[in-house]
Amino acid sequence: MKVSIFTVCDYYEDAHPGPDAYFREKIDLARQAEDLGFHGFFVAEHHFHPYGLVPDPAVLLSAMAVETSRIALGPAVSNLPFHNPVRVAEQYCLVDQLSRGRLVFGVGSGYLQHEFEGFGLSPANKRQRFDEALEVIEKAMTGKRFSHQGEFFKVPKTKLNVAPWGGRKIEPKIAILSELAAYYVGKRGYGIMTVPYATVEHISDAALLYANYRKGWRESGKPGDGEVYAAIHTHCGDHPAAESPVNRRHLEKYVLSRLYAKHSDYDTCLRRGVVAAGTPEEVTTMLQTVVDTGVDHLMLLVDYGAMPPGETRASLERLAKDVIPNLRDHAAAAA
């Protein structure tokens, strides 16, 4: 069981410094996550709205790569329909080289209407565009000469001038929002990335989603059980979850900024079990519940809703010291 950090980079002009200082805060957060022993650090890709301030995670991840030495780094996720897939392959091969093989390559098809409109695309064919783009990227990332003739992309015989570090094979992880998608992604033999807040009514419902994924994985013929990533809003402090003024304020600021989504207030999120908040004991119990639904890799969102950097750092330290060791013991006992 792995535990990483994930940032949407949701930006608020009324609370944050300018973008330059904000991005440096994220680089500092990645360094702290590495120092504290977290497995990885993931960055979301968004466009045309401060809902997420990073249009190109590869750029920010490259800066993080040269400031760190051990922590895994990746997009969660690269939205493939918006890009030339050959260019995406080049960018993330470069991240893999700069990080010396630490890239975890999360990919998705996008879901925000204004992003499709900004790129002049229709979401109606996003799945077909995604599938073809992923096919091109996987060919390109072999480091060998390849060509492609498809509906959306045509690539003459070509070879990237930079390949994955050490000739390793990059295994994409695919973002999904439904049980049916989970099954088909599993059947294709890919890991999945999920956000229970946006996918299930209650965290217990995630167990069926992950079971369907693993049913598909078994049918893929690949060894093992696949890999399930789950992103959970997490804050660890001194106050019990129901009485945490800091977490209530910043989670609700975050939730109200989400576009096109059902807005659950703080108390509703706690009842749904899709956030982990409160004392170390409470957070441990909440995250254990998430792991028990079938999760292999937790991605903790710790800096949402303009959470002050000092508060984020303190929460991260408590998580590393008082929560993660207990989670690993729990996962080992369950295994």
Secondary structure, 3 states (H helix, E strand, C coil): CEEEEEECCCCCCCCCCCHHHHHHHHHHHHHHHHHCCCCEEEECCCCCCCCCCCCCHHHHHHHHHHHCCCCEEEECCEEHHHCCHHHHHHHHHHHHHHCCCCECCEEECCCCHHHHHHCCCCHHHHHHHHHHHHHHHHHHCCCCCEEEECCCCEEEEECCCCCCHHHCCCCCEEECCCHHHHHHHHHCCCEEEECHHHHCCCHHHHHHHHHHHHHHHHHHCCCCCCCEEEEEEEEECCCCHHHCHHHHHHHHHHHHHCCCCCCCCHHHHHHHCCEEEECHHHHHHHHHHHHHCCCCEEEEECCCCCCCHHHHHHHHHHHHHHHHHHHHHHHHHHC
